[in-house]
Amino acid sequence: MAPLTDERETSRSIDEKAADWIARLDRGPLSEEDKQALEAWLHGDPRRCGALLRASSLALLSESARTLVLQAGSLPARDRNGPRRGN
């Protein structure tokens, strides 16, 4: 008798695939074939929808952080650390 193997995806592999899908969505509209592949992937495991939402949230937070850093870089040096105390 052959040993049983666990064919279930790991959470890490699902998160990595979700990040790949978010990157693909960020590059522009998906082809019909890609839309069908995404739908099939999402329906293949109930954890995938949550992973896609988490990856999307992280992408948005990263973009927000990047914008804040760029804006802070355009401030004069004395304004970067906020208001001075005692002045």
N, C-alpha and C positions, 0 to 999 in steps of 0.2 A: 504494500500500500504506500503510495506516494505521500510525503508530508504535505500538510495543508499550508498554503501560502496566503498571506494577506495581500490581496491585490488593491486594497483601498489606498487612495492617494493620501499622502501626508498633508497636514495643514500647510507646511512650508511650501510644498510643490503647488498647492492650490493658490497660495498667496503670490508665488512667483508668476504663475500663469495669469492671475488677475492683473498683476502689474504690467505684464506684457500686453494684455488687452487694453488697459488704460492708455498705455503708450501708443498703441495702434489707433485708438479712438482720438487721441490728441493730435495725431498727424493729419487727420481729416476724415471725411466720411468713409465708412466701410463699403466695400462692394457687396452685392447681394449674397455672394458666396460666403464672404466673411461674416455678414450679419447672421446667416444661417448657422455658421460654425459657432459663433458666439452664443446664439440661442441654444444650440445643442449642448454646448459646454455648460451653460448655466443650468440646464435641466438635468444634467448628468449627476449632480451631487448637490444636496441642499446647502452645503457650506459655501458653495461657489458664489452665490449672490452676495452674501455678507462680505466675502473676500473682495469682490469687485467694488462694493461700496466703500470698504476700508481703503482700498488702493486709490479710489477716486478722491476720497477725503484727504489722504496723504499728499496726493498730487496738488490739490488745491491749497493745502497748508504750505507746501513747499514753494508754490508760486507766490503766495502771500508773503512768506518770509523773504524770498528773493526780492520782491518789490520793496519791502521795508528796508532791506540792506542797501539797495540801490538808492532809495530816497535818503537814507542816513548818510550815504557817501557823498551826497550833493550838499549836505549842510556844512557850514563853517565848523572848524574843529571845536570851537568853544561851545557850540550848540549840540554836539553829538552826545554829550553826557547828561543832557538835561539842564535844568536851572541850577545855578550855583547857590549854595547855602551861605547865609551870612552877608549877602550883598544887598 
